[in-house]
Amino acid sequence: MIHMHYILNSLNFDHQLSIQITHLLHLKHHRFLNLIVIDLQCFLSKLPMMMMKIMIMMMMTTMTRNKMMMMMKKRKMMMMTTTTTMMMMNSQ
């Protein structure tokens, strides 16, 4: 999902807007994964229990989400400082 943010940014989208869009997509993405898990449960029940647990764990990893949020925050800070610097340069 982070890639989406970079793409939006490179398309000269407003930074804040690109974060919001990315965030919405991310939420949708997770809801979508939840649905997949529910849909797959019948099928997965035929697989060994361990496999099912691993698959669900992989889909639901909060670690990746936290990592993404951290990266977003870092990136946001970087972007803010860059914007500020550019604004200062422009005003001169």
Chimera marker file (.cmm) of the C-alpha trace (Angstrom):
<marker_set name="trace">
<marker id="1" x="0.000" y="0.000" z="0.000" r="1" g="1" b="0" radius="0.5"/>
<marker id="2" x="2.933" y="2.292" z="0.543" r="1" g="1" b="0" radius="0.5"/>
<marker id="3" x="3.677" y="2.121" z="-3.174" r="1" g="1" b="0" radius="0.5"/>
<marker id="4" x="0.284" y="3.647" z="-3.845" r="1" g="1" b="0" radius="0.5"/>
<marker id="5" x="1.273" y="6.611" z="-1.693" r="1" g="1" b="0" radius="0.5"/>
<marker id="6" x="4.473" y="7.103" z="-3.679" r="1" g="1" b="0" radius="0.5"/>
<marker id="7" x="2.580" y="6.855" z="-6.949" r="1" g="1" b="0" radius="0.5"/>
<marker id="8" x="0.032" y="9.456" z="-5.859" r="1" g="1" b="0" radius="0.5"/>
<marker id="9" x="2.827" y="11.705" z="-4.675" r="1" g="1" b="0" radius="0.5"/>
<marker id="10" x="4.735" y="11.408" z="-7.915" r="1" g="1" b="0" radius="0.5"/>
<marker id="11" x="1.553" y="12.317" z="-9.798" r="1" g="1" b="0" radius="0.5"/>
<marker id="12" x="1.697" y="15.656" z="-7.979" r="1" g="1" b="0" radius="0.5"/>
<marker id="13" x="-1.288" y="14.900" z="-5.796" r="1" g="1" b="0" radius="0.5"/>
<marker id="14" x="-1.601" y="17.057" z="-2.737" r="1" g="1" b="0" radius="0.5"/>
<marker id="15" x="0.441" y="15.281" z="-0.073" r="1" g="1" b="0" radius="0.5"/>
<marker id="16" x="-2.332" y="15.214" z="2.531" r="1" g="1" b="0" radius="0.5"/>
<marker id="17" x="-4.806" y="13.945" z="-0.048" r="1" g="1" b="0" radius="0.5"/>
<marker id="18" x="-2.508" y="11.139" z="-1.113" r="1" g="1" b="0" radius="0.5"/>
<marker id="19" x="-2.174" y="10.062" z="2.516" r="1" g="1" b="0" radius="0.5"/>
<marker id="20" x="-5.967" y="10.029" z="2.893" r="1" g="1" b="0" radius="0.5"/>
<marker id="21" x="-6.491" y="8.066" z="-0.308" r="1" g="1" b="0" radius="0.5"/>
<marker id="22" x="-3.792" y="5.605" z="0.695" r="1" g="1" b="0" radius="0.5"/>
<marker id="23" x="-5.373" y="5.267" z="4.116" r="1" g="1" b="0" radius="0.5"/>
<marker id="24" x="-8.814" y="4.597" z="2.628" r="1" g="1" b="0" radius="0.5"/>
<marker id="25" x="-7.376" y="2.044" z="0.239" r="1" g="1" b="0" radius="0.5"/>
<marker id="26" x="-5.544" y="0.457" z="3.118" r="1" g="1" b="0" radius="0.5"/>
<marker id="27" x="-8.716" y="0.120" z="5.169" r="1" g="1" b="0" radius="0.5"/>
<marker id="28" x="-10.571" y="-1.284" z="2.192" r="1" g="1" b="0" radius="0.5"/>
<marker id="29" x="-7.698" y="-3.631" z="1.580" r="1" g="1" b="0" radius="0.5"/>
<marker id="30" x="-7.960" y="-4.979" z="5.120" r="1" g="1" b="0" radius="0.5"/>
<marker id="31" x="-11.714" y="-5.368" z="4.933" r="1" g="1" b="0" radius="0.5"/>
<marker id="32" x="-11.207" y="-7.190" z="1.652" r="1" g="1" b="0" radius="0.5"/>
<marker id="33" x="-8.714" y="-9.527" z="3.320" r="1" g="1" b="0" radius="0.5"/>
<marker id="34" x="-11.189" y="-10.160" z="6.130" r="1" g="1" b="0" radius="0.5"/>
<marker id="35" x="-13.786" y="-11.160" z="3.562" r="1" g="1" b="0" radius="0.5"/>
<marker id="36" x="-11.312" y="-13.428" z="1.818" r="1" g="1" b="0" radius="0.5"/>
<marker id="37" x="-10.573" y="-15.173" z="5.120" r="1" g="1" b="0" radius="0.5"/>
<marker id="38" x="-14.286" y="-15.671" z="5.800" r="1" g="1" b="0" radius="0.5"/>
<marker id="39" x="-14.886" y="-16.941" z="2.252" r="1" g="1" b="0" radius="0.5"/>
<marker id="40" x="-11.938" y="-19.261" z="2.452" r="1" g="1" b="0" radius="0.5"/>
<marker id="41" x="-12.829" y="-20.790" z="5.802" r="1" g="1" b="0" radius="0.5"/>
<marker id="42" x="-14.818" y="-23.701" z="4.365" r="1" g="1" b="0" radius="0.5"/>
<marker id="43" x="-12.030" y="-24.438" z="1.945" r="1" g="1" b="0" radius="0.5"/>
<marker id="44" x="-9.344" y="-23.975" z="4.585" r="1" g="1" b="0" radius="0.5"/>
<marker id="45" x="-11.106" y="-26.271" z="7.038" r="1" g="1" b="0" radius="0.5"/>
<marker id="46" x="-10.185" y="-29.074" z="4.647" r="1" g="1" b="0" radius="0.5"/>
<marker id="47" x="-6.539" y="-28.118" z="5.064" r="1" g="1" b="0" radius="0.5"/>
<marker id="48" x="-4.551" y="-28.911" z="8.183" r="1" g="1" b="0" radius="0.5"/>
<marker id="49" x="-5.350" y="-26.556" z="11.037" r="1" g="1" b="0" radius="0.5"/>
<marker id="50" x="-1.810" y="-25.230" z="11.115" r="1" g="1" b="0" radius="0.5"/>
<marker id="51" x="-1.955" y="-24.097" z="7.492" r="1" g="1" b="0" radius="0.5"/>
<marker id="52" x="-5.141" y="-22.193" z="8.152" r="1" g="1" b="0" radius="0.5"/>
<marker id="53" x="-3.630" y="-20.454" z="11.166" r="1" g="1" b="0" radius="0.5"/>
<marker id="54" x="-0.526" y="-19.497" z="9.207" r="1" g="1" b="0" radius="0.5"/>
<marker id="55" x="-2.557" y="-18.104" z="6.317" r="1" g="1" b="0" radius="0.5"/>
<marker id="56" x="-4.829" y="-16.071" z="8.571" r="1" g="1" b="0" radius="0.5"/>
<marker id="57" x="-1.865" y="-14.815" z="10.556" r="1" g="1" b="0" radius="0.5"/>
<marker id="58" x="-0.133" y="-13.743" z="7.365" r="1" g="1" b="0" radius="0.5"/>
<marker id="59" x="-3.221" y="-11.890" z="6.189" r="1" g="1" b="0" radius="0.5"/>
<marker id="60" x="-3.917" y="-10.226" z="9.508" r="1" g="1" b="0" radius="0.5"/>
<marker id="61" x="-0.414" y="-9.201" z="10.487" r="1" g="1" b="0" radius="0.5"/>
<marker id="62" x="-0.684" y="-5.978" z="12.413" r="1" g="1" b="0" radius="0.5"/>
<marker id="63" x="3.092" y="-5.718" z="12.394" r="1" g="1" b="0" radius="0.5"/>
<marker id="64" x="3.128" y="-4.727" z="8.719" r="1" g="1" b="0" radius="0.5"/>
<marker id="65" x="0.412" y="-2.169" z="9.381" r="1" g="1" b="0" radius="0.5"/>
<marker id="66" x="2.359" y="-0.643" z="12.240" r="1" g="1" b="0" radius="0.5"/>
<marker id="67" x="5.476" y="-0.590" z="10.110" r="1" g="1" b="0" radius="0.5"/>
<marker id="68" x="3.560" y="1.161" z="7.373" r="1" g="1" b="0" radius="0.5"/>
<marker id="69" x="2.212" y="3.754" z="9.793" r="1" g="1" b="0" radius="0.5"/>
<marker id="70" x="5.732" y="4.376" z="11.071" r="1" g="1" b="0" radius="0.5"/>
<marker id="71" x="7.037" y="4.799" z="7.534" r="1" g="1" b="0" radius="0.5"/>
<marker id="72" x="4.163" y="7.110" z="6.711" r="1" g="1" b="0" radius="0.5"/>
<marker id="73" x="4.925" y="9.259" z="9.740" r="1" g="1" b="0" radius="0.5"/>
<marker id="74" x="8.611" y="9.392" z="8.858" r="1" g="1" b="0" radius="0.5"/>
<marker id="75" x="7.784" y="10.206" z="5.265" r="1" g="1" b="0" radius="0.5"/>
<marker id="76" x="5.306" y="12.849" z="6.351" r="1" g="1" b="0" radius="0.5"/>
<marker id="77" x="7.980" y="14.493" z="8.469" r="1" g="1" b="0" radius="0.5"/>
<marker id="78" x="10.425" y="14.364" z="5.583" r="1" g="1" b="0" radius="0.5"/>
<marker id="79" x="7.843" y="15.824" z="3.232" r="1" g="1" b="0" radius="0.5"/>
<marker id="80" x="6.980" y="18.590" z="5.688" r="1" g="1" b="0" radius="0.5"/>
<marker id="81" x="10.604" y="19.657" z="6.074" r="1" g="1" b="0" radius="0.5"/>
<marker id="82" x="11.113" y="19.518" z="2.296" r="1" g="1" b="0" radius="0.5"/>
<marker id="83" x="7.989" y="21.617" z="1.690" r="1" g="1" b="0" radius="0.5"/>
<marker id="84" x="9.039" y="24.140" z="4.315" r="1" g="1" b="0" radius="0.5"/>
<marker id="85" x="12.512" y="24.411" z="2.808" r="1" g="1" b="0" radius="0.5"/>
<marker id="86" x="11.062" y="24.890" z="-0.666" r="1" g="1" b="0" radius="0.5"/>
<marker id="87" x="8.644" y="27.528" z="0.556" r="1" g="1" b="0" radius="0.5"/>
<marker id="88" x="11.486" y="29.409" z="2.214" r="1" g="1" b="0" radius="0.5"/>
<marker id="89" x="13.522" y="29.243" z="-0.977" r="1" g="1" b="0" radius="0.5"/>
<marker id="90" x="10.574" y="30.453" z="-3.055" r="1" g="1" b="0" radius="0.5"/>
<marker id="91" x="9.884" y="33.419" z="-0.823" r="1" g="1" b="0" radius="0.5"/>
<marker id="92" x="13.431" y="34.735" z="-1.261" r="1" g="1" b="0" radius="0.5"/>
<link id1="1" id2="2" r="1" g="1" b="0" radius="0.2"/>
<link id1="2" id2="3" r="1" g="1" b="0" radius="0.2"/>
<link id1="3" id2="4" r="1" g="1" b="0" radius="0.2"/>
<link id1="4" id2="5" r="1" g="1" b="0" radius="0.2"/>
<link id1="5" id2="6" r="1" g="1" b="0" radius="0.2"/>
<link id1="6" id2="7" r="1" g="1" b="0" radius="0.2"/>
<link id1="7" id2="8" r="1" g="1" b="0" radius="0.2"/>
<link id1="8" id2="9" r="1" g="1" b="0" radius="0.2"/>
<link id1="9" id2="10" r="1" g="1" b="0" radius="0.2"/>
<link id1="10" id2="11" r="1" g="1" b="0" radius="0.2"/>
<link id1="11" id2="12" r="1" g="1" b="0" radius="0.2"/>
<link id1="12" id2="13" r="1" g="1" b="0" radius="0.2"/>
<link id1="13" id2="14" r="1" g="1" b="0" radius="0.2"/>
<link id1="14" id2="15" r="1" g="1" b="0" radius="0.2"/>
<link id1="15" id2="16" r="1" g="1" b="0" radius="0.2"/>
<link id1="16" id2="17" r="1" g="1" b="0" radius="0.2"/>
<link id1="17" id2="18" r="1" g="1" b="0" radius="0.2"/>
<link id1="18" id2="19" r="1" g="1" b="0" radius="0.2"/>
<link id1="19" id2="20" r="1" g="1" b="0" radius="0.2"/>
<link id1="20" id2="21" r="1" g="1" b="0" radius="0.2"/>
<link id1="21" id2="22" r="1" g="1" b="0" radius="0.2"/>
<link id1="22" id2="23" r="1" g="1" b="0" radius="0.2"/>
<link id1="23" id2="24" r="1" g="1" b="0" radius="0.2"/>
<link id1="24" id2="25" r="1" g="1" b="0" radius="0.2"/>
<link id1="25" id2="26" r="1" g="1" b="0" radius="0.2"/>
<link id1="26" id2="27" r="1" g="1" b="0" radius="0.2"/>
<link id1="27" id2="28" r="1" g="1" b="0" radius="0.2"/>
<link id1="28" id2="29" r="1" g="1" b="0" radius="0.2"/>
<link id1="29" id2="30" r="1" g="1" b="0" radius="0.2"/>
<link id1="30" id2="31" r="1" g="1" b="0" radius="0.2"/>
<link id1="31" id2="32" r="1" g="1" b="0" radius="0.2"/>
<link id1="32" id2="33" r="1" g="1" b="0" radius="0.2"/>
<link id1="33" id2="34" r="1" g="1" b="0" radius="0.2"/>
<link id1="34" id2="35" r="1" g="1" b="0" radius="0.2"/>
<link id1="35" id2="36" r="1" g="1" b="0" radius="0.2"/>
<link id1="36" id2="37" r="1" g="1" b="0" radius="0.2"/>
<link id1="37" id2="38" r="1" g="1" b="0" radius="0.2"/>
<link id1="38" id2="39" r="1" g="1" b="0" radius="0.2"/>
<link id1="39" id2="40" r="1" g="1" b="0" radius="0.2"/>
<link id1="40" id2="41" r="1" g="1" b="0" radius="0.2"/>
<link id1="41" id2="42" r="1" g="1" b="0" radius="0.2"/>
<link id1="42" id2="43" r="1" g="1" b="0" radius="0.2"/>
<link id1="43" id2="44" r="1" g="1" b="0" radius="0.2"/>
<link id1="44" id2="45" r="1" g="1" b="0" radius="0.2"/>
<link id1="45" id2="46" r="1" g="1" b="0" radius="0.2"/>
<link id1="46" id2="47" r="1" g="1" b="0" radius="0.2"/>
<link id1="47" id2="48" r="1" g="1" b="0" radius="0.2"/>
<link id1="48" id2="49" r="1" g="1" b="0" radius="0.2"/>
<link id1="49" id2="50" r="1" g="1" b="0" radius="0.2"/>
<link id1="50" id2="51" r="1" g="1" b="0" radius="0.2"/>
<link id1="51" id2="52" r="1" g="1" b="0" radius="0.2"/>
<link id1="52" id2="53" r="1" g="1" b="0" radius="0.2"/>
<link id1="53" id2="54" r="1" g="1" b="0" radius="0.2"/>
<link id1="54" id2="55" r="1" g="1" b="0" radius="0.2"/>
<link id1="55" id2="56" r="1" g="1" b="0" radius="0.2"/>
<link id1="56" id2="57" r="1" g="1" b="0" radius="0.2"/>
<link id1="57" id2="58" r="1" g="1" b="0" radius="0.2"/>
<link id1="58" id2="59" r="1" g="1" b="0" radius="0.2"/>
<link id1="59" id2="60" r="1" g="1" b="0" radius="0.2"/>
<link id1="60" id2="61" r="1" g="1" b="0" radius="0.2"/>
<link id1="61" id2="62" r="1" g="1" b="0" radius="0.2"/>
<link id1="62" id2="63" r="1" g="1" b="0" radius="0.2"/>
<link id1="63" id2="64" r="1" g="1" b="0" radius="0.2"/>
<link id1="64" id2="65" r="1" g="1" b="0" radius="0.2"/>
<link id1="65" id2="66" r="1" g="1" b="0" radius="0.2"/>
<link id1="66" id2="67" r="1" g="1" b="0" radius="0.2"/>
<link id1="67" id2="68" r="1" g="1" b="0" radius="0.2"/>
<link id1="68" id2="69" r="1" g="1" b="0" radius="0.2"/>
<link id1="69" id2="70" r="1" g="1" b="0" radius="0.2"/>
<link id1="70" id2="71" r="1" g="1" b="0" radius="0.2"/>
<link id1="71" id2="72" r="1" g="1" b="0" radius="0.2"/>
<link id1="72" id2="73" r="1" g="1" b="0" radius="0.2"/>
<link id1="73" id2="74" r="1" g="1" b="0" radius="0.2"/>
<link id1="74" id2="75" r="1" g="1" b="0" radius="0.2"/>
<link id1="75" id2="76" r="1" g="1" b="0" radius="0.2"/>
<link id1="76" id2="77" r="1" g="1" b="0" radius="0.2"/>
<link id1="77" id2="78" r="1" g="1" b="0" radius="0.2"/>
<link id1="78" id2="79" r="1" g="1" b="0" radius="0.2"/>
<link id1="79" id2="80" r="1" g="1" b="0" radius="0.2"/>
<link id1="80" id2="81" r="1" g="1" b="0" radius="0.2"/>
<link id1="81" id2="82" r="1" g="1" b="0" radius="0.2"/>
<link id1="82" id2="83" r="1" g="1" b="0" radius="0.2"/>
<link id1="83" id2="84" r="1" g="1" b="0" radius="0.2"/>
<link id1="84" id2="85" r="1" g="1" b="0" radius="0.2"/>
<link id1="85" id2="86" r="1" g="1" b="0" radius="0.2"/>
<link id1="86" id2="87" r="1" g="1" b="0" radius="0.2"/>
<link id1="87" id2="88" r="1" g="1" b="0" radius="0.2"/>
<link id1="88" id2="89" r="1" g="1" b="0" radius="0.2"/>
<link id1="89" id2="90" r="1" g="1" b="0" radius="0.2"/>
<link id1="90" id2="91" r="1" g="1" b="0" radius="0.2"/>
<link id1="91" id2="92" r="1" g="1" b="0" radius="0.2"/>
</marker_set>
